Amino acid sequence: MSVSPNAGFDTIERACSQANAPFITRCQCGRLWNMTMKRGESGHPGCVRCSCQAELVSWSGTVIFNAAPVEID
């Protein structure tokens, strides 16, 4: 699984093109997040924030993102 250097349009565009494929993104604070997406209801905007409160991804359409911290052994 590739790691995106930061969240943003390019990351989201690549994720959407891979039809629900999980991906890893890096917050500006350096923390890594496992991102997944699923279909949601139209017209329900939202966002996912890092524990440092930086926005990882936001949406306004029918795609909803979920994030879980990457576990490093």
C-alpha positions as CSV (number, residue, x, y, z in Angstrom):
1,M,0.0,0.0,0.0
2,S,1.5,3.4,-1.0
3,V,1.8,6.3,1.4
4,S,0.6,9.7,0.4
5,P,2.9,12.5,1.6
6,N,-0.2,14.5,2.6
7,A,-3.9,14.5,2.3
8,G,-5.5,16.5,-0.4
9,F,-7.2,16.4,-3.8
10,D,-4.6,14.2,-5.5
11,T,-4.9,11.6,-2.7
12,I,-8.6,11.6,-2.8
13,E,-8.7,11.5,-6.6
14,R,-6.4,8.4,-6.6
15,A,-8.5,6.7,-3.8
16,C,-11.8,7.3,-5.6
17,S,-10.3,5.9,-8.8
18,Q,-9.4,2.7,-7.0
19,A,-13.0,2.0,-5.9
20,N,-12.8,1.6,-2.1
21,A,-9.2,0.5,-2.0
22,P,-7.7,1.5,1.4
23,F,-4.7,3.8,1.4
24,I,-2.3,5.4,3.9
25,T,-1.9,9.1,4.2
26,R,0.5,11.2,6.4
27,C,-0.7,14.1,8.4
28,Q,1.3,17.3,8.5
29,C,2.4,16.3,12.0
30,G,3.9,13.1,10.7
31,R,1.3,10.6,12.0
32,L,0.2,7.9,9.5
33,W,-3.4,7.0,9.0
34,N,-5.1,4.0,7.2
35,M,-7.9,5.6,5.2
36,T,-10.9,3.8,3.8
37,M,-14.0,5.2,2.0
38,K,-17.5,4.0,1.5
39,R,-20.7,5.3,0.0
40,G,-22.9,7.5,2.1
41,E,-26.0,9.6,1.8
42,S,-25.9,12.5,-0.6
43,G,-25.6,16.0,0.9
44,H,-24.0,15.0,4.2
45,P,-20.7,16.9,4.4
46,G,-18.0,16.0,6.9
47,C,-14.3,15.6,7.5
48,V,-11.7,13.4,9.2
49,R,-9.2,15.1,11.5
50,C,-5.9,13.8,12.9
51,S,-5.4,13.7,16.7
52,C,-3.5,17.0,16.2
53,Q,-6.8,18.5,14.8
54,A,-5.4,18.9,11.3
55,E,-7.9,18.0,8.6
56,L,-7.0,14.8,6.8
57,V,-9.8,14.8,4.3
58,S,-13.2,16.4,3.9
59,W,-16.2,15.6,1.7
60,S,-19.5,17.0,0.6
61,G,-20.9,14.3,-1.6
62,T,-21.8,10.6,-1.4
63,V,-18.3,9.3,-0.4
64,I,-17.4,9.1,3.3
65,F,-13.9,8.5,4.6
66,N,-12.8,6.7,7.8
67,A,-9.4,6.8,9.3
68,A,-7.5,4.6,11.8
69,P,-4.0,5.2,13.1
70,V,-1.3,3.0,11.5
71,E,0.1,0.6,14.0
72,I,3.9,0.6,14.0
73,D,5.5,-2.4,15.6
